[in-house]
Amino acid sequence: MVISAKTKVCAIIGDPVEHSLSPVMHNAAFKELGLNLVYVAFTVTSTELKTAVLGTKTLGLKGLNVTMPHKNAVINYLDEVDTTAKNIGAVNTILNNQGKLIGYNTDGAGAMVALQENGVYPEEKKMLLIGAGGAAKAIAYQAAQDVDELVILNRTAKKAKQLAQMLQSCDAKVTGTALSSNVLKDELSTTDILVNATSVGMHPSIDCSPVPSDLLRSDLCVMDIIYNPLKTRLLKDAQSAGATVVSGLEMLIYQGAVAIEIWTNCPAPVAVMRTAALNQLKKQGVQC
Ligand SMILES: NC(=O)c1ccc[n+]([C@@H]2O[C@H](COP(=O)([O-])OP(=O)(O)OC[C@H]3O[C@@H](n4cnc5c(N)ncnc54)[C@H](OP(=O)(O)O)[C@@H]3O)[C@@H](O)[C@H]2O)c1
């Protein structure tokens, strides 16, 4: 594309952002859509967050993605926050709507769309979610709208209980408890969809898994939201057991797709985004 005086800019802000897959993924999408838009990455420290966010108005940036460690704090500098992001308490996408900054959270929707696009439908299902950190919270909020039962297990029991407590008004039955071998074995025996939203198994600890392989079955769907490595120990074990597996790259792609739809009103070209993200992962030496 030719970058001209009319080219609009989207960006990701965070610290660090050097390894983010978002620039290649989104630039590939904008090119495919024929939009006069570019996507760049800005390292923004916590002390710089306010001026960076307010600067997006001054510079007329079209939109932002927000990554660690700013997903919570950024809310303080927005004009409006949509209900889902408000409930989660975290924003990962900002639309600059003619000078009004509106915050969204596309992580949970990204995870649920990733499941559906891989043939896994949450309705009337039981989901077991391991983890109660930032990503788990976003997924739990979205999943609780769709599944029949949601069980949240976390190393720190208090966080699992707090998250479950926050979701008590949802239609789904939601419980939160400590992650232990016995509870895991018991809950997993009646689970349809297992989601790992912890960092267990992430590079460099690639031989670790939050679930013993002998608990995995062919009638399970297993999603691991980690994408480095692309195929985690958990996903390898699940595949060996004959389960349906969904990688963290799928969640990354679909949370980005929802962001593109917010910024441009265009349906995102997910196949192009997947190819671009996969190529970038390979360039970064990630096991694919
Ligand atoms: N695919 C995507 O689009 C996407 C998006 C966001 C994040 N992610 C990935 O998701 C993972 C979690 O990210 P996050 O932002 O939610 O991080 P976070 O807020 O720091 O939460 C980390 C979670 O992992 C648990 N955990 C960490 N070490 C553990 C261990 N040794 N044993 C058991 N549990 C452990 C934590 O439990 P405690 O509460 O007990 O500490 C917590 O539940 C990361 O790998 C990140 O790269 C992927």
The ligand as an SDF file (V2000), in Angstrom:
LIG
                    3D

 48 52  0  0  0  0  0  0  0  0999 V2000
   -4.3750  -16.4600   23.0800 N   0  0  0  0  0  0  0  0  0  0  0  0
   -4.6010  -15.2260   23.5040 C   0  0  0  0  0  0  0  0  0  0  0  0
   -5.1900  -14.3930   22.7800 O   0  0  0  0  0  0  0  0  0  0  0  0
   -4.1790  -14.8300   24.8740 C   0  0  0  0  0  0  0  0  0  0  0  0
   -4.6800  -13.6380   25.4420 C   0  0  0  0  0  0  0  0  0  0  0  0
   -4.2640  -13.3030   26.7450 C   0  0  0  0  0  0  0  0  0  0  0  0
   -3.3910  -14.1400   27.4360 C   0  0  0  0  0  0  0  0  0  0  0  0
   -2.9210  -15.2770   26.8390 N   0  0  0  0  0  0  0  0  0  0  0  0
   -2.0280  -16.1910   27.5630 C   0  0  0  0  0  0  0  0  0  0  0  0
   -2.7390  -16.6420   28.7030 O   0  0  0  0  0  0  0  0  0  0  0  0
   -1.8600  -16.9020   29.7890 C   0  0  0  0  0  0  0  0  0  0  0  0
   -2.3720  -16.1750   31.0420 C   0  0  0  0  0  0  0  0  0  0  0  0
   -2.3770  -14.7750   30.7950 O   0  0  0  0  0  0  0  0  0  0  0  0
   -3.0430  -13.7420   31.8260 P   0  0  0  0  0  0  0  0  0  0  0  0
   -2.9190  -12.4170   31.2020 O   0  0  0  0  0  0  0  0  0  0  0  0
   -4.3750  -14.2130   32.2740 O   0  0  0  0  0  0  0  0  0  0  0  0
   -2.0130  -13.8310   33.0650 O   0  0  0  0  0  0  0  0  0  0  0  0
   -2.2820  -13.5630   34.6140 P   0  0  0  0  0  0  0  0  0  0  0  0
   -3.3550  -12.5590   34.8020 O   0  0  0  0  0  0  0  0  0  0  0  0
   -0.9560  -13.3230   35.2150 O   0  0  0  0  0  0  0  0  0  0  0  0
   -2.8560  -14.9790   35.1750 O   0  0  0  0  0  0  0  0  0  0  0  0
   -2.0150  -16.1180   35.2340 C   0  0  0  0  0  0  0  0  0  0  0  0
   -2.8380  -17.3320   35.6430 C   0  0  0  0  0  0  0  0  0  0  0  0
   -1.9860  -18.4780   35.6160 O   0  0  0  0  0  0  0  0  0  0  0  0
   -1.9930  -19.1190   36.8920 C   0  0  0  0  0  0  0  0  0  0  0  0
   -0.6840  -19.7350   37.1290 N   0  0  0  0  0  0  0  0  0  0  0  0
    0.5320  -19.1850   36.8920 C   0  0  0  0  0  0  0  0  0  0  0  0
    1.4990  -20.0660   37.2410 N   0  0  0  0  0  0  0  0  0  0  0  0
    0.8680  -21.1840   37.7060 C   0  0  0  0  0  0  0  0  0  0  0  0
    1.3210  -22.4360   38.2040 C   0  0  0  0  0  0  0  0  0  0  0  0
    2.6280  -22.7240   38.2870 N   0  0  0  0  0  0  0  0  0  0  0  0
    0.3900  -23.3590   38.5640 N   0  0  0  0  0  0  0  0  0  0  0  0
   -0.9330  -23.0810   38.4700 C   0  0  0  0  0  0  0  0  0  0  0  0
   -1.4170  -21.9010   38.0140 N   0  0  0  0  0  0  0  0  0  0  0  0
   -0.5310  -20.9730   37.6190 C   0  0  0  0  0  0  0  0  0  0  0  0
   -2.2900  -17.9950   37.8550 C   0  0  0  0  0  0  0  0  0  0  0  0
   -2.7360  -18.5430   39.0780 O   0  0  0  0  0  0  0  0  0  0  0  0
   -2.6790  -17.6690   40.4340 P   0  0  0  0  0  0  0  0  0  0  0  0
   -3.8900  -16.7960   40.3890 O   0  0  0  0  0  0  0  0  0  0  0  0
   -2.7200  -18.6680   41.5120 O   0  0  0  0  0  0  0  0  0  0  0  0
   -1.3970  -16.8810   40.3960 O   0  0  0  0  0  0  0  0  0  0  0  0
   -3.3860  -17.2440   37.0700 C   0  0  0  0  0  0  0  0  0  0  0  0
   -4.6050  -17.9110   37.1410 O   0  0  0  0  0  0  0  0  0  0  0  0
   -0.4860  -16.4380   29.3130 C   0  0  0  0  0  0  0  0  0  0  0  0
    0.2280  -17.5570   28.8590 O   0  0  0  0  0  0  0  0  0  0  0  0
   -0.7910  -15.5100   28.1470 C   0  0  0  0  0  0  0  0  0  0  0  0
    0.2400  -15.4820   27.1760 O   0  0  0  0  0  0  0  0  0  0  0  0
   -3.3160  -15.6280   25.5880 C   0  0  0  0  0  0  0  0  0  0  0  0
  1  2  1  0
  2  3  2  0
  2  4  1  0
  4  5  1  0
  4 48  2  0
  5  6  2  0
  6  7  1  0
  7  8  2  0
  8  9  1  0
  8 48  1  0
  9 10  1  0
  9 46  1  0
 10 11  1  0
 11 12  1  0
 11 44  1  0
 12 13  1  0
 13 14  1  0
 14 15  2  0
 14 16  1  0
 14 17  1  0
 17 18  1  0
 18 19  2  0
 18 20  1  0
 18 21  1  0
 21 22  1  0
 22 23  1  0
 23 24  1  0
 23 42  1  0
 24 25  1  0
 25 26  1  0
 25 36  1  0
 26 27  1  0
 26 35  1  0
 27 28  2  0
 28 29  1  0
 29 30  1  0
 29 35  2  0
 30 31  1  0
 30 32  2  0
 32 33  1  0
 33 34  2  0
 34 35  1  0
 36 37  1  0
 36 42  1  0
 37 38  1  0
 38 39  2  0
 38 40  1  0
 38 41  1  0
 42 43  1  0
 44 45  1  0
 44 46  1  0
 46 47  1  0
M  CHG  2   8   1  16  -1
M  END
$$$$
